[in-house]
């Protein structure tokens, strides 16, 4: 899991987002009855799971994954054995894919001549966001940003409107989570930025470092596309995107598209 989003996502799932966990494990959870277990599993080398929780005598292990890792099954099998050894119980395990690119290489099955191991694998790109938006938990609302949306503009506006009902500082807390995690969906991050400007939300996106990094990444990708597809000059690209021409030249040179950036 990339450290860029790791902290926000781990904090959110420790809120015990009830709809999200029901989606992941196909089981209803009462936050008051869940007991967190130590996520550090030191054997041979240190491993730290994203979430391990004991609920009504059963252990549930959740991993969040932003890249399509073909070795994910082996990691989950390793966690399976460490949890069994450390806690004496066979865990229910799930991996939730939060990346944007199509999931192709990760498999929920590890199979050899002498072993067959399975875990739950959920691709949030295929999950309808309404199941999380309808939750009473703010952490579920935030996680809905990663799910499938029929109409992104309308749904994101609805999502932001829900945050308006929250008191400060809770509103700011979860909006910050939203901004950080929305970097996994750059297009939606841009839509959020536009919508926030229209609403009485007391948070300055332009000062959020993660938001600014996401915006710069999107601008860089757009600049490269304009150069490759339309053969626009750097000064034309800068005008279209309303950014510094020197920055455009720097990006193009780094891609090997521009020999003389001066």
C-alpha positions as CSV (number, residue, x, y, z in Angstrom):
1,X,0.0,0.0,0.0
2,X,1.5,3.4,-1.0
3,X,2.4,5.5,2.0
4,X,0.8,8.5,0.3
5,X,-2.7,7.3,1.1
6,X,-1.8,4.8,3.9
7,X,-2.3,7.0,6.9
8,X,-5.7,8.4,5.9
9,X,-7.1,5.1,4.8
10,X,-5.9,3.3,7.9
11,X,-7.4,5.9,10.2
12,X,-10.7,5.7,8.3
13,X,-11.1,1.9,8.6
14,X,-10.4,2.2,12.3
15,X,-13.5,4.2,12.6
16,X,-15.2,0.9,11.9
17,X,-17.2,2.1,8.8
18,X,-20.1,-0.3,9.2
19,X,-21.3,-0.3,5.6
20,X,-17.8,-0.7,4.2
21,X,-17.0,-3.6,6.5
22,X,-20.3,-5.3,5.7
23,X,-19.4,-4.9,2.0
24,X,-16.0,-6.4,2.6
25,X,-16.8,-9.3,4.8
26,X,-20.5,-9.8,4.0
27,X,-21.3,-9.4,7.8
28,X,-22.9,-6.7,9.9
29,X,-20.6,-5.1,12.6
30,X,-21.4,-3.2,15.8
31,X,-18.6,-0.8,16.4
32,X,-19.1,-1.1,20.2
33,X,-18.3,-4.8,20.1
34,X,-15.2,-4.7,18.0
35,X,-11.8,-5.1,19.6
36,X,-8.7,-4.1,17.8
37,X,-5.7,-6.5,17.8
38,X,-2.1,-5.7,17.4
39,X,-1.4,-5.1,13.6
40,X,2.3,-5.7,14.0
41,X,3.2,-9.3,13.3
42,X,7.0,-9.7,13.9
43,X,8.3,-13.0,12.5
44,X,11.5,-13.2,10.5
45,X,10.9,-9.6,9.4
46,X,8.3,-7.1,10.6
47,X,4.9,-7.1,9.0
48,X,2.2,-4.6,9.8
49,X,-1.4,-5.3,8.6
50,X,-3.8,-2.5,7.8
51,X,-6.5,-3.8,10.1
52,X,-7.0,-6.7,12.4
53,X,-10.1,-6.7,14.5
54,X,-11.7,-9.4,16.8
55,X,-15.5,-9.4,16.6
56,X,-17.7,-11.9,18.5
57,X,-14.9,-14.4,18.8
58,X,-13.8,-14.2,15.2
59,X,-10.8,-12.4,13.7
60,X,-11.1,-10.2,10.6
61,X,-8.1,-9.0,8.6
62,X,-8.4,-6.3,6.0
63,X,-5.7,-5.0,3.6
64,X,-6.1,-2.0,1.3
65,X,-4.2,-2.2,-2.0
66,X,-3.6,0.6,-4.5
67,X,-1.5,-1.3,-7.0
68,X,-2.3,-4.4,-9.0
69,X,0.2,-6.7,-7.3
70,X,0.3,-10.3,-8.6
71,X,2.1,-11.4,-5.4
72,X,-0.7,-10.1,-3.1
73,X,-2.0,-13.6,-2.5
74,X,1.3,-14.8,-1.1
75,X,1.4,-11.8,1.3
76,X,-2.2,-12.6,2.5
77,X,-1.2,-16.3,3.0
78,X,1.8,-15.1,5.0
79,X,-0.5,-12.9,7.2
80,X,-2.9,-15.8,7.5
81,X,-0.2,-18.0,9.1
82,X,1.2,-15.2,11.3
83,X,-2.3,-14.3,12.7
84,X,-3.0,-18.0,13.3
85,X,0.3,-18.4,15.2
86,X,0.0,-15.2,17.2
87,X,-3.8,-15.3,18.0
88,X,-4.6,-19.0,17.7
89,X,-7.5,-18.4,15.3
90,X,-8.0,-18.7,11.5
91,X,-8.8,-15.2,10.2
92,X,-11.4,-14.0,7.7
93,X,-9.3,-12.1,5.2
94,X,-10.1,-9.6,2.5
95,X,-8.2,-7.3,0.2
96,X,-9.8,-4.1,-1.1
97,X,-8.4,-2.8,-4.3
98,X,-8.5,1.0,-4.2
99,X,-6.5,1.8,-7.3
100,X,-7.9,3.4,-10.5
101,X,-6.4,1.2,-13.2
102,X,-8.3,-2.0,-14.2
103,X,-7.5,-4.9,-11.9
104,X,-5.9,-7.7,-14.0
105,X,-3.0,-9.4,-12.3
106,X,-4.2,-9.8,-8.7
107,X,-5.9,-13.1,-7.9
108,X,-7.9,-14.2,-4.8
109,X,-6.5,-17.7,-5.1
110,X,-3.0,-19.1,-4.4
111,X,-2.7,-22.6,-5.7
112,X,0.2,-25.1,-6.0
113,X,0.3,-28.9,-6.3
114,X,-0.2,-29.3,-2.6
115,X,-2.0,-26.1,-1.5
116,X,-5.1,-24.1,-2.3
117,X,-5.6,-20.8,-0.4
118,X,-8.4,-18.2,-1.0
119,X,-9.3,-14.8,0.3
120,X,-11.9,-12.2,-0.6
121,X,-10.8,-9.7,-3.2
122,X,-13.0,-6.6,-3.8
123,X,-12.5,-4.0,-6.5
124,X,-14.0,-0.8,-5.4
125,X,-14.3,0.4,-9.0
126,X,-17.1,-2.1,-9.4
127,X,-19.0,-1.3,-6.2
128,X,-21.9,1.1,-6.3
129,X,-21.1,4.1,-4.1
130,X,-24.7,4.4,-2.9
131,X,-24.1,1.6,-0.4
132,X,-21.5,3.7,1.4
133,X,-23.2,7.1,0.9
134,X,-26.3,5.9,2.6
135,X,-24.4,4.9,5.8
136,X,-24.7,6.9,9.1
137,X,-20.9,6.8,9.4
138,X,-18.7,9.7,8.0
139,X,-15.9,7.3,7.2
140,X,-18.2,5.4,4.9
141,X,-19.0,8.6,3.1
142,X,-15.3,9.3,2.5
143,X,-14.6,5.8,1.2
144,X,-17.4,6.2,-1.3
145,X,-15.1,8.5,-3.4
146,X,-13.3,5.3,-4.6
147,X,-16.5,3.5,-5.7
148,X,-18.4,3.4,-9.0
149,X,-20.5,6.5,-9.8
150,X,-23.1,6.7,-12.5
151,X,-22.9,10.5,-12.5
152,X,-19.8,11.8,-10.9
153,X,-20.7,15.5,-10.8
154,X,-24.1,14.9,-9.2
155,X,-22.8,12.2,-6.7
156,X,-19.8,14.3,-5.6
157,X,-22.0,17.3,-5.0
158,X,-24.3,15.1,-2.9
159,X,-21.2,13.8,-1.0
160,X,-20.0,17.3,-0.2
161,X,-23.5,18.4,0.9
162,X,-23.6,15.6,3.5
163,X,-20.4,17.1,5.0
164,X,-22.2,20.4,5.5
165,X,-24.4,18.8,8.1
166,X,-21.4,18.0,10.3
167,X,-20.2,20.4,13.1
168,X,-16.7,21.7,13.1
169,X,-14.1,20.4,13.6
170,X,-15.5,17.0,12.5
171,X,-16.4,18.5,9.1
172,X,-12.8,19.6,8.5
173,X,-11.4,16.3,9.7
174,X,-13.4,14.2,7.2
175,X,-13.0,16.7,4.4
176,X,-9.2,16.4,4.8
177,X,-9.5,12.7,4.6
178,X,-11.6,13.1,1.5
179,X,-9.1,15.3,-0.2
180,X,-6.2,13.0,0.6
181,X,-7.9,9.9,-0.6
182,X,-9.4,11.6,-3.7
183,X,-5.9,11.7,-5.1
184,X,-6.5,8.1,-6.0
185,X,-9.2,9.5,-8.4
186,X,-7.6,12.6,-10.0
187,X,-10.6,13.5,-12.1
188,X,-12.9,13.5,-9.1
189,X,-10.4,15.6,-7.1
190,X,-10.8,18.3,-9.8
191,X,-14.6,18.1,-9.5
192,X,-14.4,18.3,-5.7
193,X,-12.3,21.5,-6.0
194,X,-14.9,23.2,-8.3
195,X,-17.8,22.2,-6.1
196,X,-16.1,23.3,-2.8
197,X,-15.7,26.8,-4.2
198,X,-19.5,27.0,-4.5
199,X,-20.3,25.9,-1.0
200,X,-19.9,27.4,2.5
201,X,-17.2,25.0,3.5
202,X,-14.5,26.4,5.7
203,X,-11.5,24.6,4.2
204,X,-8.9,26.1,1.8
205,X,-8.1,23.5,-0.8
206,X,-5.5,25.7,-2.4
207,X,-3.3,25.3,0.8
208,X,-3.7,21.5,1.0
209,X,-0.3,20.1,-0.1
210,X,-1.8,16.7,-1.2
211,X,-4.4,18.5,-3.3
212,X,-1.8,20.7,-4.9
213,X,0.4,17.7,-5.8
214,X,-2.7,16.0,-7.3
215,X,-3.5,19.1,-9.4
216,X,0.1,19.3,-10.6
217,X,0.1,15.7,-11.6
218,X,-3.1,16.1,-13.6
219,X,-1.7,19.3,-15.3
220,X,1.4,17.5,-16.3
221,X,-0.5,14.6,-17.8
222,X,-2.8,17.0,-19.7
223,X,0.2,18.9,-21.0
224,X,1.9,15.8,-22.4
225,X,-1.4,14.7,-24.1
226,X,-1.8,18.1,-25.7
227,X,1.7,18.0,-27.1
228,X,1.5,14.4,-28.4
229,X,-2.0,14.5,-29.8
230,X,-2.4,18.1,-31.0
231,X,1.3,19.0,-31.4
232,X,0.7,22.3,-29.6
233,X,3.7,24.4,-28.7
234,X,4.7,24.8,-25.0
235,X,3.4,28.4,-25.0
236,X,0.1,27.3,-26.4
237,X,-0.2,24.5,-23.8
238,X,0.6,26.9,-21.0
239,X,-2.1,29.2,-22.2
240,X,-4.7,26.4,-22.5
241,X,-4.0,25.0,-19.1
242,X,-3.3,28.4,-17.5
243,X,0.1,27.4,-16.1
244,X,3.7,28.5,-16.3
245,X,5.3,27.9,-19.7
246,X,8.6,27.0,-18.1
247,X,6.9,24.2,-16.1
248,X,5.4,22.9,-19.4
249,X,8.8,22.8,-21.0
250,X,10.4,21.1,-18.1
251,X,7.7,18.3,-18.2
252,X,8.1,17.8,-21.9
253,X,11.9,17.7,-21.7
254,X,11.7,15.1,-18.9
255,X,9.5,12.9,-21.2
256,X,12.1,13.3,-24.0
257,X,9.6,15.3,-26.1
258,X,11.5,18.6,-26.1
259,X,15.2,19.0,-26.9
260,X,15.7,22.7,-26.1
261,X,13.4,23.8,-23.2
262,X,14.9,27.3,-23.0
